[in-house]
Amino acid sequence: MNSLTIFYPAYNEEGFIRRAVEAAEEVGNRMVKDKELTDYEVLIVNDGSTDGTADLADEMAAGNARLRVIHHDVNKGLGGSLKTGFSSARMDVILYSDIDLPFDMMELRRAYRLMRYYQADIVSAFRFDRTGEGLRRLIYSTVYNTLIHALFRLRVKDINFAFKLVRKEVFEHVSLKSGGSFIDAELLAKANRCGFKIIQFGTNYFPRHRGVSTLSTSRVIIRILKEMSLLYREIKSIRPIGNE
């Protein structure tokens, strides 16, 4: 476990992309210098953006061996972007995060250290203070987390927070199918059912201050509920690795 992929799904994120890549490179370079890593890469999954995201990403990747860009011809949603990112990552461990940097990227060093010390397969962060994202989203998230806990016996505090550090080998046993925002719960629930070790830690949260988040719209919520219903039996039928 000596190399790392940091990947960002990106849809119309030209205002954030440069800062996000710089933050990833800063922490990656620091970890290589301190011999925590032997190598790292930054991966952007451009999900059919209609603004300047694609051109800016390609411009930044030109001549940068550690930065790769994958383009979707059409928008495939969060689930489609995450499936592309996880399957395309080349390194031993994968970090997925939102490109608007909802946490200090230097927290990655702590998560990576916790993964090593506690021999975890997934490190999932939770937010200390979520009041900055608004009351409606806070209520929706509380209800959703409670529902996931009840249905899948998954004791993770902040299911959809975009800070998941995952060993690549997890995906030898976990196949993701969600196309929408249920994919975070699907990943954690399937990994948990397989017997992979999931640990958590808290981090400060920095809400998006530009652009628009659509995670609490009725369309997104309905899609989450549909995918949850469709995948419920499949997830519940998973047995720990070695006990199939």
C-alpha positions as a printed Julia matrix, in Angstrom:
244×3 Matrix{Float64}:
   0.0     0.0     0.0
   2.44    2.61   -1.23
   0.71    4.52   -4.03
  -2.36    6.72   -4.2
  -4.95    7.92   -6.69
  -6.83   11.12   -5.84
  -9.81   11.51   -8.11
 -12.47   14.13   -8.6
 -15.76   13.79  -10.48
 -16.37   17.08  -12.31
 -19.46   18.48  -13.98
 -19.29   22.17  -14.95
 -16.61   22.89  -12.34
 -14.27   25.23  -14.2
 -14.22   27.55  -11.2
 -12.84   24.89   -8.85
 -10.7    22.6   -10.96
  -7.35   24.4   -10.78
  -7.49   24.82   -6.99
  -8.5    21.17   -6.53
  -5.6    19.85   -8.62
  -3.14   22.11   -6.81
  -4.4    20.86   -3.42
  -4.06   17.23   -4.51
  -0.55   17.79   -5.84
   0.5    19.64   -2.7
  -0.47   16.79   -0.39
   0.77   14.13   -2.82
   4.18   15.77   -3.14
   4.44   16.16    0.62
   3.62   12.49    1.19
   6.14   11.36   -1.41
   8.81   13.63    0.08
   8.12   12.21    3.56
   8.19    8.66    2.13
   4.59    7.93    3.05
   4.03    7.21   -0.65
   6.18    5.97   -3.49
   3.91    7.53   -6.12
   0.56    9.2    -6.67
  -1.7    10.39   -9.47
  -4.56   12.87   -9.79
  -7.53   11.83  -11.9
 -10.34   14.07  -13.12
 -13.5    12.46  -14.47
 -15.15   15.1   -16.63
 -18.8    14.11  -16.66
 -19.96   15.65  -19.92
 -19.4    19.25  -18.79
 -20.85   22.0   -20.97
 -18.65   24.82  -19.67
 -14.86   25.12  -19.88
 -14.1    22.22  -17.53
 -12.95   19.81  -20.24
 -10.59   22.24  -21.97
  -9.12   23.49  -18.69
  -8.55   19.94  -17.43
  -6.82   18.92  -20.66
  -4.69   22.07  -20.58
  -3.56   21.33  -17.03
  -2.85   17.67  -17.85
  -0.67   18.49  -20.85
   2.9    17.76  -19.82
   1.89   16.68  -16.32
   2.57   12.95  -15.97
   0.71   12.73  -12.68
  -2.55   14.29  -13.92
  -4.98   12.32  -16.07
  -8.36   13.3   -17.45
 -11.15   10.98  -18.52
 -14.06   12.45  -20.46
 -17.65   11.22  -20.56
 -19.33   12.15  -23.84
 -22.62   12.58  -21.96
 -23.43   13.33  -18.35
 -23.63   10.04  -16.4
 -24.27   11.48  -12.96
 -22.37   10.99   -9.73
 -22.64    7.21   -9.82
 -21.32    7.0   -13.36
 -18.41    9.28  -12.53
 -17.48    7.34   -9.4
 -17.6     4.02  -11.21
 -15.29    5.42  -13.9
 -12.91    6.85  -11.32
 -12.67    3.77   -9.14
 -12.23    1.43  -12.12
  -9.65    3.68  -13.84
  -7.45    4.35  -10.79
  -3.98    2.88  -11.2
  -2.67    3.08   -7.64
  -3.01    0.9    -4.51
  -5.33    3.21   -2.59
  -7.99    5.56   -3.96
  -9.35    8.79   -2.52
 -12.59   10.15   -3.94
 -13.54   13.74   -3.16
 -15.7    16.55   -4.51
 -13.79   19.05   -6.59
 -15.01   22.0    -4.5
 -12.79   20.7    -1.65
 -15.27   20.26    1.23
 -12.35   19.5     3.58
  -8.69   20.44    3.96
  -6.88   18.05    1.6
  -4.05   17.74    4.13
  -6.49   15.6     6.15
  -5.65   12.89    3.63
  -2.37   12.31    5.47
  -4.26   11.55    8.67
  -6.7     9.25    6.88
  -3.87    7.38    5.17
  -2.05    6.96    8.48
  -5.22    5.67   10.16
  -5.72    3.19    7.33
  -2.21    1.81    7.91
  -2.28    1.79   11.7
  -5.69    0.15   11.99
  -5.32   -2.05    8.9
  -8.56   -0.68    7.51
  -9.88   -1.21    4.01
 -11.94    1.98    3.9
 -11.62    5.25    5.78
 -14.81    7.31    5.66
 -14.82   10.83    7.09
 -17.72   12.59    8.77
 -18.31   16.3     9.22
 -18.02   17.84   12.68
 -20.37   20.72   11.85
 -22.89   20.61    9.01
 -24.94   23.69    9.82
 -23.29   25.64    7.02
 -25.07   23.62    4.34
 -28.55   24.7     5.42
 -31.36   23.26    7.51
 -33.14   21.41    4.7
 -30.09   19.44    3.61
 -29.22   18.72    7.23
 -32.69   17.24    7.84
 -32.61   15.21    4.61
 -29.16   13.85    5.45
 -30.16   12.89    8.99
 -33.21   11.01    7.75
 -31.2     9.32    4.99
 -28.38    8.22    7.29
 -30.9     6.83    9.78
 -32.64    4.89    6.99
 -29.38    3.39    5.73
 -28.39    2.4     9.27
 -31.73    0.64    9.76
 -31.84   -1.16    6.4
 -28.22   -2.27    6.13
 -26.93   -2.15    9.71
 -24.22    0.19    8.51
 -22.74    2.21   11.35
 -21.3     5.08    9.34
 -22.17    8.6    10.47
 -22.04   10.57    7.23
 -22.86    8.26    4.33
 -22.67   10.7     1.42
 -19.75   12.87    2.5
 -17.24   12.96   -0.34
 -14.23   11.66    1.58
 -13.76    7.96    0.96
 -10.28    6.43    1.08
 -10.48    2.88   -0.3
  -7.98    0.12   -0.94
  -8.22   -0.83   -4.62
  -8.51   -4.52   -3.76
 -11.98   -3.83   -2.34
 -13.21   -3.53   -5.92
 -12.16   -7.08   -6.66
 -15.19   -8.06   -4.57
 -17.48   -5.02   -4.7
 -19.19   -4.22   -7.98
 -20.99   -0.87   -8.04
 -24.22   -0.41  -10.0
 -25.79    2.84   -8.82
 -26.0     5.68  -11.3
 -26.92    8.33   -8.77
 -26.13    9.47   -5.25
 -26.99    6.12   -3.67
 -23.55    4.95   -4.79
 -21.85    6.05   -1.54
 -24.21    3.9     0.51
 -23.89    1.03   -1.98
 -20.1     1.05   -1.69
 -20.09    1.12    2.1
 -22.92   -1.37    2.53
 -21.46   -3.91    0.09
 -17.95   -3.57    1.53
 -19.34   -4.0     5.04
 -21.31   -7.11    4.04
 -18.15   -8.55    2.43
 -16.34   -8.16    5.74
 -14.03   -5.29    4.83
 -12.99   -3.1     7.73
 -14.41    0.44    7.68
 -13.21    3.11   10.09
 -14.27    6.73   10.51
 -12.78   10.02   11.61
 -14.13   13.55   11.91
 -13.05   16.55    9.89
 -13.92   20.21    9.54
 -16.32   20.94    6.71
 -16.16   23.83    4.24
 -19.47   24.2     2.35
 -19.55   25.04   -1.34
 -19.54   28.81   -1.79
 -19.82   28.92   -5.58
 -21.98   27.01   -8.0
 -25.06   24.98   -7.15
 -25.38   21.66   -5.35
 -28.32   19.51   -6.46
 -28.06   16.76   -3.85
 -31.23   17.76   -2.01
 -33.51   18.17   -5.03
 -36.61   16.0    -5.27
 -35.34   14.38   -8.48
 -32.12   13.24   -6.79
 -33.96   12.0    -3.71
 -36.42    9.98   -5.79
 -33.56    8.38   -7.71
 -31.79    7.46   -4.46
 -34.93    5.76   -3.15
 -35.46    3.86   -6.43
 -31.88    2.59   -6.51
 -32.04    1.66   -2.84
 -35.14   -0.41   -3.52
 -33.64   -2.1    -6.59
 -30.36   -3.0    -4.86
 -31.7    -3.89   -1.42
 -31.95   -7.67   -1.98
 -28.58   -7.83   -3.75
 -26.82   -6.05   -0.91
 -28.52   -8.08    1.79
 -27.59  -11.33    0.0
 -23.84  -10.63    0.18
 -21.92  -12.92    2.51
 -18.48  -12.28    4.03
 -15.58  -13.18    1.77
 -14.71  -16.83    2.34
 -18.24  -17.7     3.46
 -20.03  -17.56    0.11
